[in-house]
Amino acid sequence: MIRVETVVLEDVKAGMRLAASVYDPAGKILLAKNAQLNENMIASLSRRGVAHVQVEVEAFFSGNDIALQKEQILGRIDHLFRKSGDAPLMVKLREKVLEYRLEAFIPNNPLALSFPPARE
């Protein structure tokens, strides 16, 4: 999962990818979003007085982290649908909302989409 972090320029490393464009005080674009930074780019930003940038960072989750988050998501969905009954449309809606929430947590992760059926 990719997340965005604001990083002080001194901590930026070559190879990091910008999550947002960097502008000078006049509003001129210095580096575009998705640019992969190299040492020269970082030095140039420093010379221009840029203090921090937003970069993409790979977030790693342990199996326990994923299980805990899935349990919290399931609990929230159960709470939201606690009075919905067994109507087929409501069951389908619950499944789709659950799928959406799990996909938002860990995009393109097949483990995140394996969820138990509706609780009774």
C-alpha positions, 0 to 999 in steps of 0.5 A, a space after each residue: 500500500 502506498 501512502 503519502 508522507 511529508 518529509 523534511 528535505 534533509 531526510 529525502 533520499 534519491 529514488 523517492 517519488 513525489 506525491 505532489 508537485 513542488 512549487 516556488 513562491 511565485 507558483 512556478 512548478 519546480 518538480 511535477 508530481 510522480 517525479 523520481 528524485 535524484 541527488 541533483 534534484 534534491 540539491 536544487 530544491 535545497 538551493 531554492 529554499 524548499 523545506 519539505 516535500 510530499 513523497 510516496 512511501 510503501 506501507 508494510 503491514 504484518 499479518 497481525 496488523 491486517 487481521 486487526 484492521 479487518 476485524 475493526 472494519 467488520 465490526 463497523 460494517 456489522 454496526 452499520 447494518 445491525 438492523 438491516 435483516 436478511 433482505 437480499 438487497 441489504 445483504 448484497 449492499 453489506 457485501 459491497 460496502 465491506 469489499 469497498 472498505 477492505 479494498 480502500 485499506 489494502 488496494 489490490 491485495 487478495 488477502 484483504 478481500 477474503 472476508 467472512 459471510 454476514 454475521 447473524 
